[in-house]
Amino acid sequence: MGMPSVPQLLIILVIVVLIFGAKRLKNLGGDLGSAVKGFKQAVKEEEKPAELEDGTEQAEAVMRESEEKKSV
């Protein structure tokens, strides 16, 4: 059993719209979009602290080097 063809998908779509209604499907799509957006934002925020830590270590190393140059 392979993938459904285009006409079969259209029939399924029509049945789903008749059962749930276009407005309810639109709300469901919006909710799904919001959930995906929130997930992507959470992933970005999780990556930021790691980047900041690396940046902080690099900044501290640069400051140490500049202090050593001043003291020499």
C-alpha positions as CSV (number, residue, x, y, z in Angstrom):
1,M,0.0,0.0,0.0
2,G,1.7,3.2,-1.2
3,M,1.1,6.9,-0.8
4,P,-2.5,8.1,-1.5
5,S,-2.9,9.9,-4.8
6,V,-4.0,13.5,-5.2
7,P,-7.7,12.8,-5.8
8,Q,-7.7,10.6,-2.7
9,L,-6.1,13.3,-0.6
10,L,-8.7,15.9,-1.8
11,I,-11.5,13.6,-0.9
12,I,-10.0,13.1,2.6
13,L,-9.6,16.9,2.9
14,V,-13.3,17.5,2.0
15,I,-14.5,14.9,4.5
16,V,-12.3,16.4,7.3
17,V,-13.6,19.9,6.5
18,L,-17.2,18.7,6.6
19,I,-16.7,16.9,9.9
20,F,-14.8,19.6,11.8
21,G,-15.7,22.8,9.9
22,A,-13.4,25.3,8.3
23,K,-13.3,27.7,11.3
24,R,-12.3,24.9,13.7
25,L,-9.6,23.7,11.3
26,K,-8.3,27.3,11.0
27,N,-8.1,27.6,14.8
28,L,-6.4,24.3,15.0
29,G,-3.8,25.4,12.4
30,G,-3.2,28.6,14.3
31,D,-2.7,26.8,17.6
32,L,-0.3,24.4,15.9
33,G,1.6,27.3,14.4
34,S,1.9,29.0,17.8
35,A,3.1,25.8,19.4
36,V,5.8,25.4,16.7
37,K,6.8,29.0,17.1
38,G,7.1,28.6,20.9
39,F,9.2,25.5,20.5
40,K,11.6,27.2,18.1
41,Q,11.9,30.2,20.5
42,A,12.6,27.9,23.4
43,V,15.3,26.1,21.4
44,K,16.9,29.5,20.5
45,E,16.9,30.6,24.2
46,E,18.5,27.3,25.2
47,E,21.3,27.9,22.7
48,K,21.9,31.5,23.9
49,P,23.4,30.7,27.3
50,A,26.0,28.4,25.8
51,E,27.0,31.1,23.3
52,L,27.1,33.7,26.1
53,E,29.3,31.4,28.3
54,D,31.7,30.9,25.4
55,G,31.7,34.6,24.7
56,T,32.3,35.4,28.4
57,E,35.3,33.1,28.5
58,Q,36.7,34.7,25.4
59,A,36.1,38.2,26.8
60,E,37.9,37.2,30.1
61,A,40.8,35.8,28.1
62,V,41.1,39.0,26.1
63,M,40.9,41.1,29.3
64,R,43.6,39.0,30.9
65,E,45.9,39.5,27.9
66,S,45.4,43.2,27.8
67,E,46.1,43.4,31.6
68,E,49.3,41.4,31.1
69,K,50.4,43.7,28.3
70,K,49.8,46.8,30.5
71,S,51.8,45.3,33.4
72,V,54.8,44.5,31.2
